[in-house]
Amino acid sequence: MPCHCFRGFRIIFKFSYELFNFNKDVVSSTLDDPVRMEEAMWRSIRWLDRCIEGHKRKKEQNLFPIVQGGLDAKLREISAKGKVF
């Protein structure tokens, strides 16, 4: 289901950039709040899913997901697995 964020990356995709870094929710890697860290991780995975759906110039542009989870190895593993496409 499209949301208002599609409008933003549709505009971005029109530019001639070859590489995009899509990271929807940036928090410090040393943040001592596991709930907030996990929330940011899941939000970024959902954002990447939307970006993949809207990505139309695959031969000209790449998506570059960032693994999140801070210093928590388990969250980083979940994040990495959620960003393999």
C-alpha positions as a Python dict, from the first residue, in 0.01 Angstrom:
ca = {
    (1, 'M'): (0, 0, 0),
    (2, 'P'): (155, 332, -106),
    (3, 'C'): (223, 595, 156),
    (4, 'H'): (337, 957, 141),
    (5, 'C'): (702, 842, 154),
    (6, 'F'): (673, 703, -201),
    (7, 'R'): (652, 1059, -332),
    (8, 'G'): (991, 1138, -178),
    (9, 'F'): (1186, 854, -325),
    (10, 'R'): (1010, 878, -661),
    (11, 'I'): (1168, 1221, -683),
    (12, 'I'): (1506, 1087, -571),
    (13, 'F'): (1496, 802, -824),
    (14, 'K'): (1451, 1054, -1107),
    (15, 'F'): (1797, 1197, -1040),
    (16, 'S'): (2098, 1042, -1209),
    (17, 'Y'): (2257, 907, -893),
    (18, 'E'): (2400, 558, -932),
    (19, 'L'): (2391, 463, -566),
    (20, 'F'): (2141, 529, -289),
    (21, 'N'): (2176, 472, 83),
    (22, 'F'): (1830, 410, 224),
    (23, 'N'): (1822, 420, 600),
    (24, 'K'): (1489, 547, 730),
    (25, 'D'): (1560, 574, 1101),
    (26, 'V'): (1911, 673, 1209),
    (27, 'V'): (2011, 632, 1572),
    (28, 'S'): (2353, 633, 1736),
    (29, 'S'): (2519, 291, 1737),
    (30, 'T'): (2598, 340, 2106),
    (31, 'L'): (2239, 422, 2207),
    (32, 'D'): (2156, 240, 2532),
    (33, 'D'): (1790, 183, 2453),
    (34, 'P'): (1727, -164, 2308),
    (35, 'V'): (1359, -96, 2241),
    (36, 'R'): (1438, 219, 2041),
    (37, 'M'): (1721, 40, 1857),
    (38, 'E'): (1491, -244, 1755),
    (39, 'E'): (1221, 1, 1644),
    (40, 'A'): (1471, 180, 1419),
    (41, 'M'): (1591, -149, 1275),
    (42, 'W'): (1239, -267, 1179),
    (43, 'R'): (1148, 77, 1040),
    (44, 'S'): (1451, 70, 811),
    (45, 'I'): (1367, -280, 689),
    (46, 'R'): (1012, -167, 604),
    (47, 'W'): (1152, 142, 430),
    (48, 'L'): (1386, -72, 220),
    (49, 'D'): (1091, -291, 117),
    (50, 'R'): (912, 22, -7),
    (51, 'C'): (1224, 139, -190),
    (52, 'I'): (1265, -197, -363),
    (53, 'E'): (901, -182, -472),
    (54, 'G'): (944, 167, -615),
    (55, 'H'): (1287, 113, -773),
    (56, 'K'): (1242, 123, -1150),
    (57, 'R'): (1590, 211, -1286),
    (58, 'K'): (1765, -111, -1181),
    (59, 'K'): (2013, -104, -1470),
    (60, 'E'): (2118, 252, -1387),
    (61, 'Q'): (2091, 274, -1007),
    (62, 'N'): (2166, 55, -707),
    (63, 'L'): (2013, 39, -362),
    (64, 'F'): (2256, 20, -72),
    (65, 'P'): (2095, -93, 255),
    (66, 'I'): (2265, -29, 588),
    (67, 'V'): (2268, -295, 859),
    (68, 'Q'): (2128, -156, 1182),
    (69, 'G'): (2111, -279, 1538),
    (70, 'G'): (2385, -79, 1703),
    (71, 'L'): (2615, -293, 1916),
    (72, 'D'): (2355, -567, 1959),
    (73, 'A'): (2475, -867, 1754),
    (74, 'K'): (2130, -1029, 1743),
    (75, 'L'): (1962, -711, 1607),
    (76, 'R'): (2242, -670, 1351),
    (77, 'E'): (2188, -1028, 1236),
    (78, 'I'): (1811, -973, 1201),
    (79, 'S'): (1875, -647, 1017),
    (80, 'A'): (2123, -809, 776),
    (81, 'K'): (1885, -1095, 697),
    (82, 'G'): (1600, -846, 644),
    (83, 'K'): (1804, -650, 391),
    (84, 'V'): (1909, -931, 159),
    (85, 'F'): (1732, -890, -173),
}
